[in-house]
């Protein structure tokens, strides 16, 4: 049984058996940032995702910012999901872009074809022409990018996939395999390697693409957009940018984590299976978003409370926290952040509001044990038995 003093977080890194000798050897090398280990990490990401190109950077937010900048869109009018982390909306606000908030499917937390068609109809009625769409693969699950891309092509909208939750996830349909990051139906895909993600580099991110021009743009953007000239004037400034480089130490950790990804994936799938089996007894109170599928690399374990328990959510979270079980909400709808009001030109939020009120993230990571899931289940069972 889990000891009470142990805090069971909703997510956690797994850096067990890290090769510290190799990391320390890197510190005496001449190049300790954006060097050979970064290149190796990029090649390994390409191999995993079946993409032609990969560019690693210092975090997932940088990956999003570089991707948006690389498209060189004048006057960006961007569709993003209302259920969303603040990274993309903050980047767009800093760029003075116009933001359109698309509703989500209340069962998945993701934008589906119906949601996208609905917001595009409203755009047409208001004579708004969006030019970029940034959908999110949520919790580890995978969007139907083929169907979304057909809609976007008809409306001349470019796509950047946000794959930060779903690194390592695959979809196999009609004997065809699609790996998040392949970017077959988008311009590029972004990833985060934050400590709670499917793999970590402590902090880090990456972008995959099949477009050589975009790849070259991303390489320049990563390092201030300075182009070497090899003349007395050592470089030329092409566009304003920042330093988004990844350190070699982070890349070494990333290479090691990639080797363990299949283990992480299998381990978390087994935990999800354990959760789902136990939570059958609690189906009157909530519904898990997760499902059993070996191709999915789950990032979080998310539940949706039944309507009549929405008003118990805060009490539920406080109860779990008192029992050393930390929870999280993924996410608060973007329109609820007042700071973005002047940038949002259109918003649909009916399902997003329901999802926000119902959604809760429970612990899921590779440091967990089945005994800890038993502990979580018993505490949750006690809570709902008492209300």
C-alpha positions in Angstrom: 0.0 0.0 0.0 1.2 3.5 -0.8 2.6 5.4 2.2 0.6 8.5 3.1 3.7 10.8 3.0 4.2 10.0 -0.7 2.8 12.6 -3.1 1.3 10.9 -6.1 1.6 13.5 -8.9 -0.6 13.5 -12.0 2.6 13.1 -14.1 6.3 12.6 -13.5 9.6 12.2 -15.4 11.4 8.8 -15.6 15.2 9.4 -15.7 16.1 6.1 -14.2 19.5 4.6 -15.2 20.5 7.8 -17.0 24.1 7.7 -18.3 25.7 10.5 -16.3 29.2 9.5 -17.5 28.2 10.3 -21.1 26.6 13.6 -20.0 29.8 14.6 -18.1 31.9 13.7 -21.1 29.8 16.1 -23.1 30.8 19.0 -20.9 34.4 18.8 -22.0 33.6 18.8 -25.7 34.1 22.0 -27.8 30.5 22.2 -28.8 28.0 21.9 -26.0 24.9 23.3 -27.7 23.2 22.6 -31.0 25.9 20.0 -31.9 26.2 16.4 -33.0 24.0 15.0 -30.3 21.2 17.3 -31.4 21.6 16.1 -35.0 21.5 12.5 -33.8 18.4 13.2 -31.8 16.7 14.8 -34.8 17.5 11.8 -37.0 16.1 9.5 -34.4 12.9 11.6 -34.2 12.6 11.4 -38.0 12.9 7.6 -37.9 10.2 7.3 -35.2 7.7 9.7 -36.9 8.5 8.8 -40.5 9.1 12.5 -41.3 11.7 13.8 -43.6 13.0 16.5 -41.3 13.2 17.3 -37.6 14.4 20.4 -35.7 15.0 20.2 -32.0 14.7 23.3 -29.8 14.7 24.5 -26.1 11.0 23.8 -25.3 7.5 23.0 -26.7 6.4 26.7 -26.7 9.5 27.6 -28.8 8.5 24.8 -31.2 5.1 26.4 -31.7 6.5 29.9 -32.1 9.2 28.8 -34.6 6.5 26.9 -36.6 4.2 29.8 -36.8 7.0 32.2 -37.8 8.4 29.8 -40.4 5.2 30.1 -42.5 5.7 33.8 -42.9 2.0 34.5 -42.9 1.1 38.1 -43.2 -1.8 39.1 -40.8 -2.3 35.7 -39.3 -5.9 34.8 -38.5 -5.6 31.6 -36.5 -8.0 28.9 -35.4 -7.1 27.1 -32.2 -9.1 24.8 -29.9 -10.8 26.6 -27.0 -9.6 23.7 -24.7 -6.0 24.5 -24.9 -2.8 25.4 -22.9 -2.0 29.1 -23.1 1.2 28.6 -25.1 -0.2 29.0 -28.6 -2.6 31.8 -27.6 0.1 33.8 -25.9 2.4 33.4 -28.9 -0.4 34.7 -31.2 -1.2 37.6 -28.9 2.5 38.6 -28.8 2.4 38.5 -32.6 -0.7 40.7 -32.7 -2.5 37.9 -34.6 -6.3 37.4 -34.7 -7.5 34.4 -32.7 -10.5 32.3 -33.6 -11.5 29.8 -30.8 -13.0 26.5 -32.1 -15.2 24.3 -29.9 -14.2 20.7 -29.2 -15.9 17.3 -29.1 -17.1 17.0 -25.5 -16.2 13.3 -25.4 -12.6 13.7 -26.5 -11.6 17.3 -25.8 -10.4 17.6 -29.4 -11.5 19.5 -32.5 -13.3 17.2 -34.9 -14.7 17.8 -38.4 -18.1 19.0 -37.1 -16.5 21.6 -34.8 -14.2 22.9 -37.6 -17.1 23.1 -40.1 -19.2 25.0 -37.5 -16.6 27.7 -36.8 -15.8 28.1 -40.6 -19.5 28.7 -41.3 -19.4 31.5 -38.7 -16.2 32.9 -40.3 -17.9 32.9 -43.7 -20.9 34.7 -42.4 -18.7 37.4 -40.8 -16.4 37.5 -43.9 -13.4 36.3 -41.8 -10.8 34.3 -43.7 -8.6 32.2 -41.4 -5.2 31.2 -42.8 -3.9 28.9 -40.1 -5.3 26.1 -37.9 -3.4 24.6 -34.9 -5.3 21.5 -33.7 -4.2 19.5 -30.7 -3.8 15.7 -30.3 -5.1 15.5 -26.7 -4.0 13.2 -23.8 -2.1 10.9 -26.2 -5.1 10.3 -28.5 -4.9 11.1 -32.2 -7.0 13.4 -34.4 -8.3 12.3 -37.8 -5.9 14.7 -39.6 -6.9 13.4 -43.1 -10.5 14.6 -42.7 -9.4 17.9 -41.1 -6.9 18.6 -43.8 -9.5 18.1 -46.6 -11.6 20.8 -45.0 -8.6 23.1 -44.5 -7.4 22.7 -48.1 -10.8 23.7 -49.4 -10.6 26.9 -47.4 -6.9 27.6 -48.1 -5.9 27.1 -44.4 -2.4 25.8 -43.4 -2.1 23.4 -40.5 0.4 23.1 -37.7 -0.3 20.0 -35.6 0.3 20.4 -31.8 1.5 16.9 -30.9 2.9 17.8 -27.5 0.5 15.3 -25.7 0.9 12.5 -28.2 4.6 11.8 -29.0 4.9 8.1 -29.9 1.2 7.6 -30.6 0.1 5.8 -33.8 -3.2 5.2 -35.6 -3.7 2.2 -37.7 -6.8 2.3 -40.0 -7.5 0.2 -43.1 -3.9 -1.3 -42.9 -2.4 2.2 -43.0 -0.3 3.5 -40.1 -0.1 7.2 -39.1 2.4 8.3 -36.5 1.9 11.7 -34.8 4.7 13.8 -36.3 4.6 12.3 -39.8 3.0 15.6 -40.9 1.4 13.9 -43.9 -1.7 16.1 -43.6 -0.1 19.3 -42.2 2.8 21.7 -42.8 4.5 20.5 -39.6 4.0 19.0 -36.1 5.3 20.3 -32.8 6.4 18.4 -29.7 7.2 19.2 -26.1 9.7 17.3 -24.0 8.7 18.8 -20.6 9.2 16.5 -17.6 5.6 15.2 -17.6 5.4 14.5 -21.3 5.8 11.0 -22.9 9.6 11.6 -23.1 11.6 14.3 -21.5 14.9 16.2 -22.2 14.3 18.1 -18.9 13.1 21.0 -21.1 13.0 20.7 -24.8 10.9 20.6 -28.0 10.9 19.5 -31.6 9.3 20.2 -34.9 8.8 17.7 -37.7 8.1 18.5 -41.3 8.4 17.1 -44.9 8.8 20.5 -46.5 12.5 21.3 -47.2 11.9 25.1 -47.4 10.1 25.1 -44.0 12.9 23.0 -42.6 15.5 25.6 -43.7 13.4 28.4 -42.3 13.2 26.6 -38.9 17.0 26.1 -38.8 17.5 29.8 -39.3 14.8 30.8 -36.8 16.3 28.5 -34.2 19.4 30.7 -34.0 18.3 34.4 -34.3 17.7 34.0 -38.1 21.4 34.8 -38.7 22.7 33.5 -42.1 26.5 33.0 -42.3 28.1 34.9 -45.2 31.8 33.8 -44.7 32.9 37.4 -45.5 34.4 40.2 -43.4 30.7 40.8 -42.5 30.2 37.5 -40.6 26.5 37.1 -40.9 23.3 38.6 -42.3 20.1 39.2 -40.3 17.1 37.8 -42.3 14.2 38.3 -39.9 13.9 39.1 -36.2 14.1 35.9 -34.2 15.4 34.6 -30.9 17.7 31.9 -29.5 15.7 28.6 -29.5 18.7 26.2 -29.5 18.8 22.9 -27.6 21.9 22.1 -25.4 23.8 18.9 -26.2 23.1 17.6 -22.6 19.4 17.8 -23.3 19.8 16.0 -26.6 21.8 13.2 -24.9 18.9 12.7 -22.5 16.5 12.8 -25.4 18.4 10.0 -27.3 18.3 7.9 -24.1 14.6 8.5 -23.6 13.7 7.6 -27.2 15.3 4.1 -26.5 12.8 3.7 -23.6 9.7 5.1 -25.3 8.3 1.7 -26.2 8.7 0.6 -22.6 7.1 3.8 -21.3 4.2 3.3 -23.8 3.6 -0.3 -22.8 3.9 0.5 -19.1 1.3 3.3 -19.2 -1.0 1.3 -21.4 -1.0 -1.4 -18.6 -1.8 1.2 -16.0 -4.6 2.6 -18.2 -6.0 -0.9 -18.5 -5.9 -1.3 -14.7 -7.7 2.0 -14.2 -10.4 1.1 -16.7 -11.0 -2.3 -15.1 -11.4 -0.8 -11.7 -13.4 2.3 -12.8 -16.2 0.1 -14.3 -17.6 0.1 -10.7 -17.7 3.9 -10.8 -19.3 4.5 -14.2 -22.3 6.2 -12.6 -20.1 9.0 -11.4 -17.6 9.6 -14.2 -16.4 8.4 -17.6 -12.7 8.0 -18.5 -11.5 9.6 -21.8 -8.7 7.0 -22.1 -9.3 3.6 -23.8 -7.4 0.4 -24.4 -5.3 0.7 -27.6 -1.7 -0.4 -27.7 -0.8 2.1 -30.5 -1.6 5.1 -28.2 1.1 6.5 -26.0 -1.0 8.0 -23.2 0.2 11.3 -21.7 -2.5 11.8 -19.1 -5.4 9.8 -17.6 -8.4 12.0 -17.9 -12.0 11.6 -16.6 -15.2 13.4 -17.3 -17.6 13.8 -14.3 -21.3 13.2 -14.9 -23.3 16.4 -15.0 -24.8 16.1 -11.6 -21.3 16.0 -10.0 -19.9 19.1 -11.7 -20.5 21.1 -8.5 -18.5 18.5 -6.5 -15.4 18.8 -8.6 -13.5 21.3 -6.3 -14.4 19.2 -3.2 -13.3 16.1 -5.0 -9.9 17.6 -5.9 -9.4 18.9 -2.4 -10.2 15.5 -1.0 -7.7 13.7 -3.3 -5.1 16.3 -2.5 -5.5 15.7 1.3 -4.9 12.0 0.5 -1.7 12.9 -1.4 -3.1 12.4 -4.8 -2.5 15.5 -7.0 -4.9 16.2 -9.9 -4.9 18.7 -12.7 -7.3 20.3 -15.2 -6.5 20.1 -18.9 -7.6 22.9 -19.7 -9.4 26.1 -18.9 -11.0 27.4 -22.1 -8.9 30.1 -23.7 -11.7 32.7 -23.8 -11.9 32.6 -20.0 -8.5 34.3 -19.9 -9.3 38.0 -20.0 -5.8 38.9 -21.2 -6.7 37.6 -24.7 -10.0 39.4 -25.1 -8.7 42.0 -27.6 -7.2 39.3 -29.8 -10.2 36.9 -30.0 -12.4 37.8 -32.9 -14.7 34.7 -32.8 -15.3 32.0 -30.3 -17.4 28.9 -29.9 -17.4 27.4 -26.4 -20.5 25.4 -25.6 -18.8 22.0 -25.5 -15.6 23.5 -24.2 -17.4 24.8 -21.1 -19.0 21.4 -20.4 -15.6 19.7 -20.9 -13.9 22.2 -18.6 -16.5 21.7 -15.8 -16.3 17.9 -16.1 -12.6 17.2 -16.9 -10.1 16.0 -14.3 -6.7 14.5 -14.7 -5.6 11.7 -12.4 -2.1 10.3 -11.8 -0.5 8.4 -14.7 3.2 8.0 -15.2 5.9 5.3 -15.4 6.9 5.7 -11.8 3.5 4.5 -10.7 2.6 1.0 -9.6 -0.6 -1.0 -9.8 -0.8 -0.8 -5.9 -0.9 3.0 -6.3 -3.8 2.7 -8.7 -5.6 0.5 -6.2 -5.0 3.2 -3.6 -6.4 5.9 -6.0 -9.4 3.7 -6.8 -10.2 3.1 -3.1 -10.0 6.8 -2.2 -12.2 7.8 -5.1 -14.7 5.0 -4.3 -14.8 6.3 -0.7 -15.5 9.8 -1.9 -18.4 8.9 -4.1 -19.8 6.5 -1.6 -20.1 9.4 0.9 -21.9 11.9 -1.2 
